[in-house]
Amino acid sequence: MALKITDECSNCDVCEPACPNRAISQGPLIYEIDPALCTECVGHFDEAQCRVLCPVDCIPLNPGHVEIREQVLARYRRLQAQTAEWAAA
């Protein structure tokens, strides 16, 4: 399941560099999470690093992107394969 950043975000800049999938970017007003890239850090860490580091606690699960763990793990594997392809090119 992907995460999302709510409007309580204070733009503290902690979450973006912590994301191993580069799913977090600065939006027009607050940071945003791309659900196509978010794996909740599955495959990288035991916990979503953005949630661990967020001082405002404004990163809940995104109810618009409900997935089971196997789907998230498949996304992680696909993203890793793409990264390996880019590195080899």
HELIX and SHEET records of a PDB file:
HELIX    1   1 CYS A   15  ALA A   18  1                                   4    
HELIX    2   2 GLN A   49  LEU A   53  1                                   5    
HELIX    3   3 ARG A   69  ALA A   88  1                                  20    
SHEET    1   A 2 ILE A  24  GLN A  26  0                                        
SHEET    2   A 2 TYR A  31  ILE A  33 -1                                        
END                                                                             
